[in-house]
Amino acid sequence: MPGPSHMPHNGSPYNAMDQGPPPSSEEWKDRGAAVMVRQEVDENGNTVQRIQKKGVRDFQFKGTLGEGSYSTVHLATDKQTGRDYAIKVLDKRHIIKENKVKYVTIEKDTLNRLGTHPGIVRLYYTFQDERSLYFVLDLASNGELLGLLKQYKTFNVECTRYYGAQILDAIEYMHSRNIIHRDLKPENVLLDDKMHVKITDFGTAKILSPPAPRQNGGPSDNPGQMMDGMNVEDRANSFVGTAEYVSPELLVHKSACKASDLWAFGCIIYQLLTGRPPFKAANEYLTFQKIVGLEYEFPRGFPPVARDLVERLLVLDPTKRLTIENIRNHEFFANMRWGTDLWREAPPRLAPYIPESSSNRQPSSQPRRPDQSAAPPQVPRTTASQQRPQPPRVITELPPPSQLDIEWSPVLSHPNERILKVGNATVTTSPPSSSPPLSSNNGHLSTGNSNKFSRFFSATKKRQRTVMITSAGRIILANQEKHRRESDIVKKKSGMEDDDEEEVGRKWGRADKKIKGEINLLAKGVVVRLGAQGGVWVVETVSLPVL
């Protein structure tokens, strides 16, 4: 298998190695090997214990399967058995430098607890040498579900039902072991040689408590346990996950529960049928706003039964989402065989979804509203045709603070102030003059200057600003939050002005949240009118704010 054609960006010496990691010393080949004690029956019929070791020397590395931020996955063959595995190689120095030890430990402990399930990647051995840690895992030879989805653009209902059922069965097993995945998405769903799913990437998982007892060796599904994780003592209150699949309770309350995985499951069902996640915006900031506002749309022709399922999963209140048992009994999964039979069933032929044409169908691209959340799932089997449209609700009180409000709380100085709208603008400033006009052109704000000598003392500057309209009637201009890799930062050799401070903030992941200017829309002399071109609002003020 060909290796990557570029040098690794994370500084790891392993990512560019197509034939595996650098050779280990003889001392570490033995010292870092995994030690297992096996009970066997000898030729005399006696039970004896044998010690077996597995280490780097026992595997032949053949090629690179993929790369992560601090690891590389290699195809490797057990020299003794001839079986192929995927071996995840983690650079020790990089893990320590980037403070990733916690996530590596979580992944190992989670996989050890989960043990063996057909829908979850199994961890067979862990060992190490002087440079690396090694996780020997199931080989999923058909890659990520996302890659297949990109190839076919969408999946038809039969394919979506089949892979959705297998993902749900794996979620049910994880929850029975008191594991919350917290980062379910098509990229973390792999496909093995039989085209069966394998859930992977448990580095951000949450182990809530000792595993719950199981009856008859199978996973239990107690609907009352779906809120496990929301308790103070065991809630998963660290922000993890991918923006498009993050649950609203994690954004608002900074807590995830088992029902949070079912929110992500609803997002996956939607994406398999449409080719895109339901919540998608220009950046994470705006994506989070869509999630907490439940702002998404169904494209025309979306299957009605699938729509009903998604609407009952993408509910802001996690207590009102369908439970796993409700999902299994939903009409979308009618006649689906569960349990071990599910994993014996041959996969359907892959095909994209082709919407059915109907002259009397109502347009389904109407956006969802928070007040249109699905009702509590007392009756698990319902159809979309049984739902009745609800009139828009008149908002008479502010919603609880969103994650955006919490993050920008340093600039929201008024009581109960909320962010209503947010966007970006390029602010162009020149040295002040006696009568500076303020103009706006396609998101660019500028102040003119008639002082002919100003160019000797100060140059025109352009700055990126985050513009927010708040419930207190304010337009706030603040430092634009912008993520950059450290390699993209040009270090300044001398001096540190105001803009330099912003650049340093970006280097470490974000700029300081400081107000650079504001306009009080309720102040005397402020006029807000619709521009001549339409769709553009013009704000006229008596005095020009500092931008």
C-alpha positions as CSV (number, residue, x, y, z in Angstrom):
1,M,0.0,0.0,0.0
2,P,1.5,3.3,-1.0
3,G,2.5,5.7,1.8
4,P,1.7,9.4,2.1
5,S,3.4,11.7,-0.3
6,H,3.9,14.5,2.2
7,M,5.8,14.9,5.4
8,P,3.7,14.7,8.6
9,H,2.5,18.0,10.1
10,N,2.5,16.8,13.7
11,G,6.3,16.2,14.0
12,S,5.9,12.5,14.5
13,P,8.7,10.4,12.9
14,Y,6.3,7.6,12.1
15,N,3.7,9.1,9.8
16,A,5.9,9.1,6.7
17,M,7.0,5.5,7.3
18,D,5.2,3.2,4.9
19,Q,6.7,0.0,6.3
20,G,5.9,0.6,9.9
21,P,7.7,2.3,12.8
22,P,11.4,2.5,13.2
23,P,13.0,-0.7,14.5
24,S,13.0,-1.2,18.3
25,S,16.0,-2.2,20.4
26,E,16.3,-5.8,21.4
27,E,15.8,-4.8,25.0
28,W,12.5,-3.1,24.3
29,K,11.2,-5.9,22.0
30,D,11.1,-8.1,25.1
31,R,10.6,-5.5,27.8
32,G,7.6,-3.8,26.2
33,A,5.8,-6.9,25.0
34,A,2.3,-7.8,26.2
35,V,2.3,-10.7,28.6
36,M,-0.7,-13.1,28.6
37,V,-1.3,-16.2,30.8
38,R,-3.3,-18.9,29.0
39,Q,-4.6,-22.1,30.4
40,E,-4.1,-25.2,28.1
41,V,-4.5,-28.9,28.4
42,D,-1.3,-30.9,27.9
43,E,-0.8,-34.3,26.4
44,N,-1.5,-35.9,29.8
45,G,-4.9,-34.1,30.2
46,N,-3.6,-31.8,32.9
47,T,-4.5,-28.1,32.8
48,V,-1.3,-26.0,32.7
49,Q,-0.7,-22.3,32.5
50,R,1.5,-21.0,29.7
51,I,2.9,-17.5,29.4
52,Q,2.7,-15.9,26.0
53,K,4.2,-12.6,24.9
54,K,3.2,-10.4,21.9
55,G,5.4,-7.5,20.8
56,V,6.7,-5.6,17.8
57,R,8.9,-8.6,16.7
58,D,5.7,-10.8,16.3
59,F,4.2,-8.6,13.5
60,Q,5.2,-7.8,10.0
61,F,4.2,-4.3,9.1
62,K,3.0,-3.9,5.5
63,G,1.7,-0.4,4.9
64,T,0.0,2.7,6.2
65,L,-3.8,2.6,6.5
66,G,-4.4,6.1,7.9
67,E,-3.1,8.9,10.0
68,G,-4.4,10.8,13.0
69,S,-3.3,13.9,14.9
70,Y,-1.0,11.8,17.1
71,S,-1.0,8.3,15.7
72,T,-0.6,6.2,12.5
73,V,-2.5,3.0,11.7
74,H,-0.6,0.3,9.9
75,L,-1.6,-2.9,8.3
76,A,0.3,-5.7,10.0
77,T,0.3,-9.5,9.9
78,D,0.9,-11.8,12.9
79,K,3.9,-13.9,11.9
80,Q,2.7,-16.9,13.9
81,T,-1.0,-17.1,12.8
82,G,-0.9,-15.2,9.5
83,R,-3.8,-13.0,10.5
84,D,-4.0,-9.4,9.5
85,Y,-4.6,-6.6,12.0
86,A,-4.7,-2.9,12.1
87,I,-2.0,-1.7,14.5
88,K,-2.3,1.9,15.9
89,V,1.1,3.3,16.6
90,L,1.2,6.3,18.9
91,D,4.2,8.5,19.3
92,K,5.1,8.7,23.1
93,R,6.8,12.1,22.9
94,H,4.0,13.7,20.9
95,I,1.4,12.3,23.2
96,I,3.1,13.9,26.2
97,K,3.9,17.1,24.5
98,E,0.3,17.6,23.3
99,N,-1.3,16.4,26.6
100,K,-3.0,13.4,25.0
101,V,-2.1,10.9,27.7
102,K,-5.7,11.1,29.1
103,Y,-7.3,10.2,25.8
104,V,-5.0,7.3,25.1
105,T,-5.8,5.9,28.5
106,I,-9.5,6.4,28.0
107,E,-9.4,4.6,24.7
108,K,-7.5,1.6,26.1
109,D,-9.7,1.3,29.2
110,T,-12.9,1.7,27.1
111,L,-11.9,-1.0,24.6
112,N,-10.9,-3.4,27.3
113,R,-14.3,-2.9,29.0
114,L,-16.2,-3.4,25.8
115,G,-14.5,-6.6,25.0
116,T,-16.0,-8.5,22.0
117,H,-19.0,-7.3,20.0
118,P,-19.4,-7.6,16.2
119,G,-20.1,-3.9,15.8
120,I,-17.2,-2.6,17.8
121,V,-13.5,-2.6,17.0
122,R,-11.8,-5.1,19.3
123,L,-8.5,-4.5,21.1
124,Y,-6.4,-7.6,21.1
125,Y,-3.0,-6.5,22.5
126,T,-1.2,-3.4,23.7
127,F,2.5,-3.2,23.9
128,Q,5.3,-0.6,23.6
129,D,8.9,0.1,22.8
130,E,11.1,3.0,23.6
131,R,9.4,5.4,21.1
132,S,5.8,4.2,20.7
133,L,2.7,2.6,22.1
134,Y,0.9,-0.1,20.0
135,F,-2.8,-1.0,19.9
136,V,-3.5,-4.2,18.0
137,L,-7.1,-3.8,16.6
138,D,-9.6,-5.4,14.3
139,L,-8.8,-4.8,10.6
140,A,-11.7,-3.0,8.9
141,S,-10.6,-3.6,5.3
142,N,-13.4,-1.5,3.6
143,G,-12.5,1.7,5.3
144,E,-14.8,4.4,6.7
145,L,-18.6,4.6,6.1
146,L,-18.1,8.3,5.2
147,G,-15.8,7.3,2.3
148,L,-18.5,5.0,0.9
149,L,-21.1,7.7,1.4
150,K,-19.0,10.2,-0.5
151,Q,-18.7,7.7,-3.4
152,Y,-22.5,7.1,-3.7
153,K,-23.5,10.7,-2.5
154,T,-26.5,9.2,-0.6
155,F,-27.8,5.8,0.6
156,N,-31.2,4.5,-0.2
157,V,-33.6,3.5,2.5
158,E,-32.6,-0.2,2.5
159,C,-28.9,0.6,3.0
160,T,-29.7,3.3,5.6
161,R,-31.9,0.9,7.5
162,Y,-29.3,-1.9,7.4
163,Y,-26.3,0.2,8.5
164,G,-28.4,2.2,10.9
165,A,-29.6,-1.0,12.6
166,Q,-26.0,-2.2,13.1
167,I,-24.9,1.1,14.5
168,L,-27.8,1.1,16.9
169,D,-27.0,-2.4,18.0
170,A,-23.4,-1.3,18.8
171,I,-24.7,1.8,20.7
172,E,-27.1,-0.4,22.7
173,Y,-24.1,-2.7,23.7
174,M,-21.9,0.3,24.6
175,H,-24.7,1.8,26.8
176,S,-25.2,-1.6,28.5
177,R,-21.5,-1.4,29.5
178,N,-22.1,2.2,30.7
179,I,-20.0,3.7,27.9
180,I,-20.9,6.9,26.2
181,H,-19.1,7.3,22.9
182,R,-19.6,11.1,22.6
183,D,-18.1,11.3,19.0
184,L,-20.3,9.2,16.8
185,K,-20.2,10.2,13.2
186,P,-19.7,8.4,9.8
187,E,-15.9,8.9,10.0
188,N,-15.9,6.7,13.2
189,V,-17.9,3.9,11.6
190,L,-15.7,1.5,9.8
191,L,-16.6,-1.5,7.5
192,D,-15.0,-4.9,7.7
193,D,-14.5,-7.4,4.9
194,K,-18.2,-8.5,5.3
195,M,-19.4,-4.9,5.0
196,H,-20.4,-5.0,8.6
197,V,-19.9,-1.9,10.8
198,K,-17.2,-1.5,13.4
199,I,-17.4,1.5,15.7
200,T,-14.0,3.0,16.4
201,D,-12.2,6.0,18.0
202,F,-13.1,5.8,21.7
203,G,-10.5,8.4,22.8
204,T,-13.2,10.8,23.9
205,A,-15.6,8.2,25.4
206,K,-16.9,8.4,28.9
207,I,-17.0,5.5,31.3
208,L,-19.8,6.4,33.7
209,S,-19.5,3.7,36.4
210,P,-18.9,-0.1,36.8
211,P,-20.8,-1.9,34.0
212,A,-24.4,-2.7,34.7
213,P,-25.3,-6.4,35.2
214,R,-26.6,-8.1,32.0
215,Q,-29.3,-10.7,31.8
216,N,-28.7,-13.8,29.7
217,G,-25.4,-12.4,28.6
218,G,-27.0,-9.8,26.4
219,P,-27.2,-6.0,26.7
220,S,-30.1,-4.5,28.6
221,D,-32.1,-1.5,27.4
222,N,-33.7,0.3,30.4
223,P,-35.3,3.5,29.1
224,G,-34.8,5.1,32.5
225,Q,-31.0,4.7,32.0
226,M,-30.8,6.9,28.9
227,M,-30.2,10.0,31.1
228,D,-27.2,8.3,32.8
229,G,-24.4,10.8,32.7
230,M,-26.4,13.8,33.6
231,N,-25.9,13.2,37.3
232,V,-23.5,15.6,39.0
233,E,-21.2,12.8,40.2
234,D,-20.7,11.0,36.9
235,R,-21.7,13.5,34.1
236,A,-19.4,13.8,31.2
237,N,-18.8,17.6,31.5
238,S,-15.9,18.1,29.2
239,F,-16.4,19.5,25.7
240,V,-15.7,16.8,23.2
241,G,-17.0,15.7,19.8
242,T,-17.4,17.0,16.3
243,A,-19.3,20.2,15.8
244,E,-22.0,18.9,13.4
245,Y,-22.9,16.0,15.7
246,V,-22.6,17.6,19.2
247,S,-25.8,17.4,21.2
248,P,-27.5,20.6,22.5
249,E,-27.2,19.5,26.2
250,L,-23.5,19.4,25.8
251,L,-23.5,23.0,24.4
252,V,-25.9,24.4,26.9
253,H,-25.3,22.4,30.1
254,K,-21.8,21.0,29.3
255,S,-23.1,17.6,30.1
256,A,-23.5,14.5,27.9
257,C,-25.6,11.4,28.6
258,K,-26.5,8.2,26.8
259,A,-29.2,10.0,24.9
260,S,-26.5,12.3,23.5
261,D,-25.3,9.3,21.4
262,L,-28.9,9.0,20.1
263,W,-28.8,12.6,19.0
264,A,-25.7,11.8,16.9
265,F,-27.5,8.6,15.6
266,G,-30.3,10.8,14.3
267,C,-27.8,13.0,12.6
268,I,-26.2,10.0,10.9
269,I,-29.6,8.7,9.7
270,Y,-30.3,12.1,8.2
271,Q,-26.8,12.2,6.6
272,L,-27.0,8.8,5.0
273,L,-30.2,9.7,3.2
274,T,-29.1,13.3,2.2
275,G,-25.3,13.1,2.0
276,R,-24.8,15.9,4.5
277,P,-25.3,16.4,8.2
278,P,-28.4,18.3,9.3
279,F,-26.5,21.0,11.1
280,K,-23.8,22.6,8.9
281,A,-22.6,26.2,8.8
282,A,-19.6,28.3,7.7
283,N,-17.8,27.7,11.0
284,E,-18.3,25.9,14.4
285,Y,-19.6,29.0,16.0
286,L,-22.6,29.2,13.6
287,T,-23.1,25.4,13.6
288,F,-23.5,25.5,17.4
289,Q,-26.1,28.2,17.0
290,K,-28.1,26.0,14.5
291,I,-28.0,23.1,17.0
292,V,-29.2,25.0,20.0
293,G,-31.9,26.6,17.8
294,L,-32.8,23.3,16.2
295,E,-32.4,24.9,12.8
296,Y,-32.3,22.3,10.1
297,E,-34.3,21.4,7.0
298,F,-35.5,18.3,5.3
299,P,-34.8,18.3,1.5
300,R,-37.7,17.7,-0.9
301,G,-38.5,14.0,-1.2
302,F,-37.0,12.9,2.2
303,P,-38.7,9.6,3.1
304,P,-41.7,10.4,5.5
305,V,-41.1,7.5,7.8
306,A,-37.4,8.4,8.1
307,R,-38.3,12.0,8.7
308,D,-40.5,10.9,11.6
309,L,-37.7,9.0,13.1
310,V,-35.2,11.8,12.8
311,E,-37.6,14.4,14.2
312,R,-38.1,12.2,17.3
313,L,-34.3,11.9,17.8
314,L,-33.3,15.5,17.1
315,V,-35.2,16.8,20.2
316,L,-33.6,19.5,22.4
317,D,-34.7,17.8,25.6
318,P,-32.8,14.5,25.9
319,T,-35.5,13.0,28.1
320,K,-38.0,13.3,25.2
321,R,-35.9,11.5,22.6
322,L,-36.7,8.0,21.5
323,T,-35.1,5.3,23.6
324,I,-33.2,2.5,21.9
325,E,-36.3,0.2,22.4
326,N,-38.5,2.9,20.8
327,I,-36.1,3.2,17.8
328,R,-36.1,-0.6,17.3
329,N,-39.9,-0.6,17.2
330,H,-40.2,2.4,15.0
331,E,-41.8,1.9,11.5
332,F,-38.5,2.8,9.8
333,F,-37.0,-0.5,11.2
334,A,-40.1,-2.6,10.5
335,N,-39.3,-6.3,9.9
336,M,-35.7,-5.8,10.9
337,R,-34.1,-8.8,12.6
338,W,-32.2,-7.9,15.7
339,G,-29.6,-9.6,18.0
340,T,-27.3,-12.1,16.4
341,D,-29.5,-12.5,13.3
342,L,-28.7,-8.9,12.4
343,W,-25.0,-9.7,12.0
344,R,-25.7,-12.8,9.9
345,E,-27.7,-10.9,7.4
346,A,-26.0,-10.2,4.1
347,P,-25.5,-6.5,3.3
348,P,-27.8,-4.9,0.7
349,R,-26.5,-3.8,-2.6
350,L,-25.3,-0.2,-2.3
351,A,-27.4,2.3,-4.1
352,P,-28.1,6.1,-3.8
353,Y,-31.4,7.4,-2.6
354,I,-33.7,8.6,-5.4
355,P,-36.6,10.7,-4.0
356,E,-40.1,9.6,-5.1
357,S,-41.9,12.2,-7.2
358,S,-45.4,13.1,-6.1
359,S,-47.5,16.0,-7.4
360,N,-49.5,16.4,-4.2
361,R,-46.6,16.2,-1.8
362,Q,-46.0,19.2,0.4
363,P,-42.6,20.8,0.2
364,S,-40.4,19.3,2.9
365,S,-37.7,21.9,2.9
366,Q,-39.5,23.8,5.7
367,P,-37.0,24.5,8.5
368,R,-37.5,22.9,11.9
369,R,-38.3,25.1,14.9
370,P,-37.5,24.5,18.6
371,D,-41.2,24.5,19.4
372,Q,-41.9,21.8,16.8
373,S,-39.8,19.2,18.7
374,A,-41.3,15.7,18.6
375,A,-43.5,14.7,21.5
376,P,-42.3,12.3,24.2
377,P,-42.2,8.8,22.8
378,Q,-45.1,7.2,24.6
379,V,-46.2,5.5,21.3
380,P,-43.0,4.2,19.6
381,R,-44.6,3.6,16.1
382,T,-45.8,6.7,14.4
383,T,-45.8,8.1,10.9
384,A,-45.1,11.6,9.7
385,S,-48.6,11.8,8.3
386,Q,-50.1,11.7,11.8
387,Q,-48.3,14.9,12.8
388,R,-50.1,18.2,12.6
389,P,-48.4,21.4,11.9
390,Q,-48.2,23.8,14.8
391,P,-48.5,27.6,14.6
392,P,-45.4,29.6,15.2
393,R,-44.9,30.4,18.9
394,V,-44.6,34.0,20.0
395,I,-41.5,34.3,22.1
396,T,-42.2,36.1,25.3
397,E,-39.1,35.2,27.3
398,L,-35.5,34.7,26.5
399,P,-34.1,31.1,26.2
400,P,-31.5,29.8,28.5
401,P,-27.9,31.0,27.7
402,S,-26.5,29.1,24.8
403,Q,-22.8,27.9,24.6
404,L,-22.2,31.0,22.5
405,D,-23.6,33.3,25.2
406,I,-21.4,31.6,27.7
407,E,-18.3,31.8,25.6
408,W,-18.9,35.5,24.9
409,S,-20.1,36.4,28.4
410,P,-17.1,38.8,28.9
411,V,-18.7,41.2,26.4
412,L,-22.3,40.6,27.3
413,S,-22.4,43.0,30.1
414,H,-26.1,43.8,30.3
415,P,-28.4,41.7,32.4
416,N,-29.8,38.6,30.6
417,E,-28.2,39.7,27.4
418,R,-28.2,37.1,24.6
419,I,-26.6,36.9,21.1
420,L,-29.3,37.1,18.5
421,K,-27.2,37.3,15.3
422,V,-23.5,36.9,14.7
423,G,-21.3,37.4,11.6
424,N,-17.9,38.6,10.4
425,A,-16.8,41.9,8.9
426,T,-13.6,43.5,7.7
427,V,-13.1,46.9,9.3
428,T,-11.0,49.4,7.4
429,T,-9.8,52.3,9.5
430,S,-7.8,55.4,8.6
431,P,-6.5,58.2,10.9
432,P,-9.4,60.3,12.4
433,S,-10.7,63.4,10.6
434,S,-13.1,66.1,11.5
435,S,-16.0,64.6,9.6
436,P,-15.5,60.9,8.9
437,P,-18.3,59.3,7.0
438,L,-19.1,55.6,7.8
439,S,-19.8,53.4,4.8
440,S,-20.5,49.7,4.4
441,N,-19.7,47.6,1.3
442,N,-20.3,43.9,1.2
443,G,-19.3,43.3,4.8
444,H,-16.5,45.9,4.8
445,L,-16.7,48.8,7.1
446,S,-14.5,51.9,6.5
447,T,-13.9,55.4,7.7
448,G,-12.6,58.0,5.3
449,N,-10.0,60.7,6.0
450,S,-9.4,64.0,4.3
451,N,-6.2,64.8,6.2
452,K,-3.5,64.9,3.5
453,F,-0.7,64.5,6.1
454,S,-2.1,61.5,7.9
455,R,-0.2,59.1,5.6
456,F,3.1,60.2,7.2
457,F,1.9,59.2,10.7
458,S,-0.5,56.3,10.4
459,A,-1.4,53.9,7.6
460,T,-4.8,52.5,6.7
461,K,-5.5,49.2,8.6
462,K,-7.8,46.3,8.0
463,R,-9.0,44.2,10.8
464,Q,-11.3,41.2,11.1
465,R,-14.1,41.7,13.6
466,T,-16.9,39.5,14.9
467,V,-20.1,41.4,14.7
468,M,-23.0,40.5,17.1
469,I,-26.5,41.9,17.6
470,T,-27.7,41.3,21.1
471,S,-31.0,41.3,22.9
472,A,-30.0,44.5,24.7
473,G,-30.2,46.4,21.4
474,R,-26.4,46.6,20.9
475,I,-24.2,46.0,17.9
476,I,-20.9,44.7,19.3
477,L,-17.6,44.5,17.4
478,A,-15.1,42.2,19.0
479,N,-11.9,40.4,18.2
480,Q,-12.6,37.7,15.6
481,E,-12.1,34.3,17.1
482,K,-10.0,32.4,14.6
483,H,-8.2,29.0,14.9
484,R,-4.9,28.6,13.2
485,R,-2.1,26.1,13.3
486,E,1.0,27.3,15.0
487,S,2.9,26.9,11.8
488,D,0.7,29.5,10.1
489,I,1.7,32.2,12.6
490,V,4.4,34.6,11.5
491,K,6.2,35.5,14.7
492,K,6.9,39.2,15.0
493,K,10.5,40.1,15.9
494,S,9.9,43.4,17.6
495,G,7.1,45.3,19.4
496,M,3.6,44.2,20.3
497,E,0.7,46.4,19.4
498,D,-3.0,45.8,19.9
499,D,-3.2,43.7,16.8
500,D,-0.2,41.6,17.9
501,E,-2.1,40.6,21.0
502,E,-4.8,39.3,18.8
503,E,-2.3,37.3,16.8
504,V,-0.8,35.8,20.0
505,G,-4.3,34.8,21.0
506,R,-4.9,33.1,17.8
507,K,-1.7,31.2,18.2
508,W,-3.0,29.5,21.3
509,G,-6.4,28.8,19.7
510,R,-8.5,31.9,20.2
511,A,-8.4,35.7,20.5
512,D,-9.3,37.4,23.7
513,K,-12.9,38.3,23.9
514,K,-12.8,42.1,24.1
515,I,-15.1,44.7,22.7
516,K,-13.5,46.8,20.0
517,G,-16.5,49.0,19.5
518,E,-20.3,49.0,20.0
519,I,-23.4,50.9,18.8
520,N,-26.4,51.2,21.1
521,L,-29.4,50.9,18.8
522,L,-31.6,52.4,21.4
523,A,-29.5,55.6,22.0
524,K,-30.8,59.0,21.0
525,G,-29.9,60.0,17.4
526,V,-29.4,56.4,16.2
527,V,-31.4,55.6,13.1
528,V,-31.8,52.1,11.6
529,R,-33.3,52.0,8.1
530,L,-33.4,49.6,5.1
531,G,-30.8,50.3,2.5
532,A,-31.7,51.3,-1.1
533,Q,-30.5,47.9,-2.5
534,G,-32.8,46.0,-0.1
535,G,-31.7,43.3,2.3
536,V,-29.1,45.6,3.7
537,W,-29.7,47.6,6.9
538,V,-28.0,50.9,7.5
539,V,-27.3,52.2,11.0
540,E,-26.8,56.0,11.2
541,T,-25.2,57.4,14.4
542,V,-24.4,60.9,15.7
543,S,-20.8,60.0,16.5
544,L,-18.6,57.3,15.0
545,P,-17.6,54.5,17.3
546,V,-14.1,53.3,17.5
547,L,-13.9,50.1,15.4
